[in-house]
Amino acid sequence: MGAQIVRRCIWLLVAAAAWLPGAAAAVADGGRVALVIGNAAYRQAPLKNPVNDARAVASALKGLGFDVIMRENADLGEMLEAIRQFSIAARRSQVRLLYYAGHGAQVEGRNYLIPVNEEISGDDDIARKSADMSELVNQLGQLQEGTNILILDACRNNPYKAAAFKTADGRVIRLRGAIASSGLARVQAPNGTVVAFSTAPGSIAMDGQNYANSLYTKHLLDHIGTPGLPVEQLFKRVRIAVARDTQRMQIPWESSSLMGEFCFRPADGGACNGIGGIGLGIAPR
């Protein structure tokens, strides 16, 4: 209970800071902003690919017109400061995106993004020493306009037990494993929001040990720049590709409450998949 109170107090401070005059980040009004975090250098359960994943996604997003706030191997203070900056910029932007690669966990139905350089020995530590994703989802859901996209390429489990998966052709993929097997909690996306997980509830995402990127991020990058491709169709293509490559051991999952079409790169004429009049694909409220 005490840990939950502390987390809520921190998030109230983050929300309040976003309203301070003169505090806004250098993001053009009505533009696109992204927060990209890649955490790999964990003391207890290091990962191979999240920093590479984050760098590749940040580069792709910049090419698609996003102002990107980037953090690598962030501790809790650095994560909360980055989230604060993102929350400020989000209020001036029409398209807001969070991409996170690293360890994640669920405690009592709330999802947490785990920073590096923290000693985690139990659920209380996770709630006290991690960034509360549920609060960020709620914060973005309170904005009255625009499109919110959250992409979590996370282990979806407590990250302190490693395993490995060997594909049919002999490739070894390290799992982002866990002590508990409950995974992250399901998220009900608020209006104007899509939340994409790299694997289904209760499952484990793969860290692509023999690749520069995780399987999920690899396929995300393959399709994110496709002209006119609506974001929900983008995630469907990624889901099919990841399921195929892992023999259905990893199946990505999304929760969407988008009310209009959004595509990262509009087709000729500013349309998504031939749908005219959408422009950036801002979801009506």
C-alpha positions as CSV (number, residue, x, y, z in Angstrom):
1,M,0.0,0.0,0.0
2,G,2.8,2.4,0.9
3,A,4.6,1.7,-2.4
4,Q,1.4,2.4,-4.3
5,I,0.9,5.8,-2.5
6,V,4.5,6.8,-3.3
7,R,4.0,5.9,-7.0
8,R,0.8,7.9,-7.2
9,C,2.5,10.9,-5.5
10,I,5.3,10.8,-8.1
11,W,2.8,10.7,-10.9
12,L,0.8,13.6,-9.5
13,L,4.0,15.6,-9.6
14,V,4.7,14.6,-13.1
15,A,1.2,15.6,-14.2
16,A,1.4,18.9,-12.4
17,A,4.7,19.8,-14.0
18,A,3.2,19.3,-17.4
19,W,0.9,22.3,-16.8
20,L,3.7,24.7,-15.6
21,P,4.0,27.8,-17.9
22,G,7.2,27.7,-20.0
23,A,7.9,24.0,-19.2
24,A,7.0,22.6,-22.6
25,A,9.6,20.9,-24.6
26,A,10.7,22.0,-28.0
27,V,8.0,20.3,-30.0
28,A,6.0,22.1,-32.6
29,D,2.3,22.6,-31.8
30,G,0.2,19.9,-33.5
31,G,3.2,17.7,-34.3
32,R,4.4,14.2,-33.4
33,V,6.3,13.4,-30.3
34,A,7.8,10.0,-29.1
35,L,9.4,8.7,-26.0
36,V,11.7,5.8,-26.8
37,I,13.4,3.8,-24.0
38,G,15.7,0.8,-24.3
39,N,16.8,-0.9,-21.1
40,A,19.3,-3.8,-21.4
41,A,22.0,-3.5,-18.8
42,Y,20.1,-5.1,-15.9
43,R,22.2,-6.3,-13.0
44,Q,20.2,-9.4,-12.4
45,A,18.9,-10.3,-15.9
46,P,20.7,-8.4,-18.7
47,L,19.2,-8.4,-22.2
48,K,20.9,-8.2,-25.6
49,N,18.7,-6.2,-27.9
50,P,16.7,-3.4,-26.2
51,V,19.2,-0.6,-26.8
52,N,19.6,-1.6,-30.5
53,D,15.8,-1.8,-30.7
54,A,15.3,1.6,-29.2
55,R,18.0,3.2,-31.4
56,A,16.5,1.7,-34.6
57,V,12.9,2.7,-33.6
58,A,14.1,6.2,-32.7
59,S,15.8,6.6,-36.1
60,A,12.7,5.4,-37.9
61,L,10.4,7.7,-36.0
62,K,12.6,10.7,-36.7
63,G,12.3,9.9,-40.4
64,L,8.6,9.9,-40.0
65,G,8.4,13.3,-38.5
66,F,8.5,12.6,-34.8
67,D,10.4,14.7,-32.3
68,V,12.1,11.9,-30.2
69,I,13.0,11.8,-26.5
70,M,15.5,9.0,-26.2
71,R,16.8,7.2,-23.2
72,E,19.2,4.2,-23.0
73,N,19.7,2.0,-19.9
74,A,17.8,4.4,-17.7
75,D,17.5,4.2,-14.0
76,L,14.3,5.2,-12.3
77,G,15.1,8.9,-11.9
78,E,16.0,9.1,-15.6
79,M,12.9,7.3,-16.7
80,L,10.6,9.5,-14.6
81,E,12.3,12.6,-15.9
82,A,11.9,11.4,-19.5
83,I,8.3,10.7,-18.9
84,R,7.9,14.2,-17.4
85,Q,9.4,15.7,-20.5
86,F,7.1,13.5,-22.7
87,S,4.0,14.4,-20.7
88,I,4.8,18.1,-21.3
89,A,5.4,17.7,-25.0
90,A,2.3,15.5,-25.4
91,R,0.0,18.3,-24.5
92,R,1.2,20.3,-27.5
93,S,1.2,17.3,-29.9
94,Q,-1.5,15.6,-31.9
95,V,0.3,12.2,-32.2
96,R,2.0,10.8,-29.0
97,L,4.0,7.6,-29.0
98,L,5.8,5.6,-26.3
99,Y,8.1,2.8,-27.3
100,Y,9.7,0.7,-24.6
101,A,12.1,-2.2,-24.9
102,G,13.3,-4.0,-21.7
103,H,11.9,-5.8,-18.7
104,G,8.3,-5.3,-17.5
105,A,6.2,-6.8,-14.8
106,Q,2.7,-6.9,-13.4
107,V,1.9,-6.3,-9.7
108,E,-1.8,-6.4,-8.5
109,G,-3.1,-5.7,-12.0
110,R,-0.8,-2.7,-12.7
111,N,2.0,-2.8,-15.3
112,Y,5.5,-1.6,-14.5
113,L,8.5,-0.7,-16.7
114,I,11.6,-1.8,-14.9
115,P,14.7,0.5,-14.9
116,V,18.2,-0.7,-14.8
117,N,20.5,-0.5,-11.7
118,E,17.7,-1.5,-9.3
119,E,17.9,-4.5,-7.0
120,I,14.5,-6.2,-7.3
121,S,13.7,-9.0,-4.9
122,G,9.9,-9.0,-4.9
123,D,6.7,-7.4,-6.0
124,D,7.0,-4.6,-3.5
125,D,10.3,-3.6,-5.0
126,I,8.8,-3.7,-8.5
127,A,6.0,-1.3,-7.5
128,R,8.4,1.0,-5.6
129,K,11.3,1.0,-8.0
130,S,9.7,1.0,-11.4
131,A,7.7,3.3,-13.7
132,D,4.0,2.7,-13.6
133,M,2.8,2.3,-17.1
134,S,-0.9,2.3,-16.0
135,E,-0.5,5.9,-14.9
136,L,0.9,6.9,-18.2
137,V,-1.9,5.3,-20.1
138,N,-4.4,7.2,-17.9
139,Q,-2.5,10.5,-18.4
140,L,-2.6,10.2,-22.2
141,G,-6.2,9.1,-22.1
142,Q,-7.2,12.4,-20.5
143,L,-6.0,14.4,-23.4
144,Q,-9.0,15.6,-25.5
145,E,-7.5,15.4,-29.0
146,G,-5.1,13.3,-31.0
147,T,-3.8,9.8,-31.2
148,N,-1.9,7.9,-28.6
149,I,0.3,4.8,-29.5
150,L,2.1,2.7,-26.8
151,I,4.4,-0.1,-28.0
152,L,5.8,-2.4,-25.4
153,D,8.5,-4.9,-26.5
154,A,8.9,-6.2,-23.0
155,C,9.3,-9.5,-21.3
156,R,5.8,-9.2,-19.8
157,N,7.0,-11.1,-16.8
158,N,9.2,-10.6,-13.7
159,P,12.6,-10.7,-15.3
160,Y,14.7,-12.9,-13.0
161,K,14.7,-16.3,-14.6
162,A,16.2,-16.8,-18.1
163,A,15.3,-19.4,-20.6
164,A,15.9,-20.1,-24.3
165,F,14.0,-21.2,-27.4
166,K,15.6,-23.1,-30.3
167,T,14.0,-22.7,-33.7
168,A,13.6,-25.5,-36.2
169,D,16.6,-24.3,-38.1
170,G,18.8,-24.3,-35.1
171,R,18.8,-20.6,-34.2
172,V,18.8,-19.9,-30.5
173,I,16.6,-17.0,-29.2
174,R,16.9,-15.9,-25.6
175,L,13.6,-15.4,-23.7
176,R,13.0,-12.4,-21.6
177,G,12.0,-14.7,-18.8
178,A,10.5,-14.5,-15.3
179,I,10.0,-15.9,-11.9
180,A,6.2,-15.5,-12.1
181,S,4.3,-16.5,-15.2
182,S,1.3,-14.1,-15.0
183,G,2.7,-11.6,-17.5
184,L,1.5,-8.0,-17.8
185,A,-2.1,-7.2,-17.0
186,R,-4.4,-6.6,-19.9
187,V,-4.8,-2.9,-20.8
188,Q,-8.1,-1.3,-21.8
189,A,-7.0,1.4,-24.2
190,P,-8.7,4.7,-23.5
191,N,-10.4,6.6,-26.3
192,G,-8.0,7.6,-29.1
193,T,-5.3,5.1,-28.0
194,V,-3.8,1.9,-29.2
195,V,-1.6,-0.2,-26.9
196,A,0.5,-2.8,-28.6
197,F,2.3,-5.6,-26.7
198,S,5.0,-7.8,-28.2
199,T,3.3,-10.9,-26.9
200,A,-0.1,-12.0,-25.6
201,P,-1.1,-11.8,-21.9
202,G,0.6,-14.5,-19.9
203,S,3.3,-15.1,-22.5
204,I,7.1,-14.4,-22.9
205,A,8.6,-12.2,-25.5
206,M,11.8,-13.2,-27.3
207,D,15.1,-11.2,-27.2
208,G,16.3,-12.2,-30.6
209,Q,19.7,-13.4,-29.5
210,N,21.1,-14.0,-33.0
211,Y,19.7,-10.8,-34.4
212,A,20.4,-7.1,-34.0
213,N,16.8,-6.5,-32.9
214,S,14.1,-8.5,-31.2
215,L,11.8,-10.3,-33.6
216,Y,8.9,-8.0,-32.7
217,T,10.9,-4.8,-33.3
218,K,12.4,-6.3,-36.5
219,H,9.0,-6.8,-38.0
220,L,7.7,-3.5,-36.7
221,L,10.6,-1.7,-38.5
222,D,9.8,-3.7,-41.6
223,H,6.3,-2.2,-41.9
224,I,6.3,1.1,-40.0
225,G,7.2,3.2,-43.1
226,T,4.7,1.5,-45.5
227,P,2.8,4.4,-47.2
228,G,-0.9,4.5,-46.4
229,L,-0.8,1.5,-43.9
230,P,-3.2,2.1,-41.0
231,V,-1.6,1.5,-37.7
232,E,-4.0,-1.3,-36.7
233,Q,-3.1,-3.1,-40.0
234,L,0.5,-2.5,-39.3
235,F,0.3,-4.3,-35.9
236,K,-1.7,-7.2,-37.6
237,R,1.2,-7.7,-40.1
238,V,3.7,-7.7,-37.3
239,R,1.6,-10.2,-35.3
240,I,1.4,-12.6,-38.3
241,A,5.1,-12.4,-39.0
242,V,6.2,-12.9,-35.3
243,A,3.8,-15.8,-34.9
244,R,5.2,-17.4,-38.1
245,D,8.8,-17.0,-37.1
246,T,8.3,-18.4,-33.5
247,Q,6.1,-21.3,-34.5
248,R,3.3,-19.4,-32.7
249,M,5.2,-19.4,-29.4
250,Q,5.0,-15.6,-29.4
251,I,1.8,-13.9,-30.6
252,P,1.7,-10.1,-30.3
253,W,-1.5,-8.5,-28.9
254,E,-3.1,-5.1,-29.0
255,S,-5.9,-3.1,-27.4
256,S,-7.3,-0.3,-29.5
257,S,-9.9,2.4,-29.1
258,L,-8.9,4.5,-32.1
259,M,-11.9,6.3,-33.7
260,G,-10.2,7.1,-37.0
261,E,-7.3,6.0,-39.2
262,F,-3.7,6.8,-38.4
263,C,-0.7,5.8,-40.6
264,F,2.9,6.6,-39.9
265,R,3.5,7.5,-43.5
266,P,0.4,8.7,-45.4
267,A,-0.1,7.7,-49.0
268,D,-0.1,10.2,-51.8
269,G,-2.7,12.8,-51.0
270,G,-2.3,12.3,-47.2
271,A,-4.6,9.3,-47.0
272,C,-4.4,6.1,-45.0
273,N,-5.0,3.1,-47.2
274,G,-7.0,5.0,-49.7
275,I,-9.2,6.7,-47.1
276,G,-9.4,10.4,-48.0
277,G,-9.7,13.3,-45.6
278,I,-7.7,11.8,-42.8
279,G,-4.4,13.7,-43.1
280,L,-2.3,12.6,-40.1
281,G,-5.1,10.2,-39.1
282,I,-6.1,12.2,-35.9
283,A,-8.7,10.2,-34.1
284,P,-11.9,12.1,-33.4
285,R,-13.1,12.1,-29.8
